[in-house]
């Protein structure tokens, strides 16, 4: 006895929908886990003035919430450090 075509199509469609929902749930779970891990690592301790940085004119906030900029040092090696006062 064979299963009618209509029943087989419904079962196939149901399986595809179930697989798609499961894949979306897994992807969402991975994204949430990655975001939580990144936030935990990225916000370990705010920088202080004079701490080194790597991207010119990047901004961040210090422990008191004040904005700091990544600028080159005026003396010495002219490396990039966190400073107050805006981009130089």
N, C-alpha and C positions, 0 to 999 in steps of 0.2 A: 504494500500500500504506500503510495507516494503522498507527500504533503502538498497541499495546494500551493500554487505559486504565490498567491496573495499572502498566505501565512508565512512563507519563507521570506518574502520581502519585508514584512513587518518585523520579523525576528532579526533580520540583517540590519534594518534601520535602527532598531532598538539597541543592538550591540554597538553600532557606530556611535550613537548618541552617548551611551554609557562610557565608551572608551574616550570620547572627546571630553566629557565632564571629568572623568578621572584624571586625564592628562592636564586639564586646566587647573584642577585642584592641586595636583602635584607641583605644577609650575608656580602657582601662587604661594604655596608653602615654601618652596625654595627661595623665592624672591623675598618673602617676609623674613626668613632665617638669615639670608645674606644681608639684608638691611639692618637687622638687629645686631648682627656681628660687626658690621661696619660702624654703626653708631657707637657701639661699646668701645671699639678700638680707637676711633677717631677723636673721641672726646675724653681722653684719659687725663690730660692736664693742659690748661691754656698756657700759651707762651708768655714770657716776660720780655721787656725791652732788651735788645741785645742778643736774644736767642737767634740762632741761624734759621733761615727759611730758604725756600728753593724757587719760588715763582715771583718774579718782579711785579710789584703793584698788587699782589694778592692781599686780601684783607681778612682779618679775624678779630676776635674780641679777647681781651685779657680777663683775668679772674674777677675784675670789678665791672665788666661789661663795656669797657671803653674800646673803641675801634683802634686797631693797630694796622700798619701797612708794612709790607715786605719791601724794603728799600736797600740800596747799596750803602755800605759804610763810607763815611767821608774820608777816613784815614786808613792806613794799613793796607790790607789786601783788597779792599773795596768789595768784599763779599757781601752777600745779602743777609740782612738781619731784620728782626721785627722792631718797628719804631712807631712813635706817636707822631701825629701832625700831618698826615696825608702823604700822597705819592710825591716823590722827589724827582 
